[in-house]
Amino acid sequence: MTPFGRLAVLVNGLPHVVVLLLCLLMVAGVGAIDLATGADIVFSVFYAAPIALATWVLGRTSGLLFSVVATILWTLGDRYSLHQSWASGVPWWNAAVRLAFFAMVVFILAALKKALGEEQRLARVDALTRVPNVRRFREQVEIELRRAQRTGQPLSVAVFDVDDLKEVNDRYGHADGDALLVAVARAWMHELRGTDVIARLGGDEFAVLLPDTSAEAALVALKRGRGAALLAIGEGGWPASLSIGAVTCVGGEADVEGLLRHADALMYEVKSAGKDGVRTALLGDRAAAPVGPSGSPTSRIVST
């Protein structure tokens, strides 16, 4: 991460009340120094610091309000240091120019923050289906896994494959194949809870994160999502189905790669058995499922 990125993360993490008080102190401090030093030593440029901070953290409106405050203080400092007459119009003109300059800073920073936020969002979203991509999914699984290990709650992760996508592409064209993937993703999104996450891992493969979900509850949720997806597939007239492998972690040490690897192995067991089904397993200290010779847990439930 660049120094600017680290600074942005640090600043964004500050409470808004703290930022507001800090900006007020900075503006007041610069104003006091400006009045004390007079016109011989210029400190007015430092008004830009609290204005920039307020804009970045509190928003464009706050930045504009601090711009007005800074302009008033700067103008008053010049008025009493240079003994300018209000009637001459010079203080008014200078105030308008300063306010315009500060407003430009505010609008540029606000636009930059918006662009950076959009770039970060797009970097974690699959361009086709508009669901999170593998990078975002791994980050979310890592967060939920740490929470599950702390609270002792179960965590379920599933990987599913859209069977026969290549056949759809060959028979109907890649546009239909893309439409199939979009339909499947949307169908799952409508069936999942707000805390659940569906992501596209790449190609025809997706993953689902189900926090605080036991193996039994995960199977219910996966059947529901699979049913909605199969309905969408049928409405589109595509010769496709879903093969799903899911792992529920119930205590013990686990990591993101391990969960995805186990779920992926179970999914391929479904495909090897004829596709179009669900296979689940338990993983962890409190899991009753035995472990196979490959190191992956033996499946507990198979549903087609």
SULSUL-V947934 format. One line per field, one symbol per residue. psi: psi as a letter, one per 40 degrees, with the letter a starting at -180 (. if undefined). Layout:
psi = ???
This chain:
psi = hiddddddddddeiiddddddddddddddddddddddaedhheddedddddddddddeiddddddddddddddddddddddefihddeedddddddddddddddddddddddddddddddddeehhddeeiiadddddddddddddddddeeiihhhihihhifdddddddeidddddddddddddddddeiideihhihdibehiihhgifhidddddddddddddddddddddefhgiahhhhihhhgiihiidddddddddddddddddeeigahhiiihidehehihideeiihidhhh.
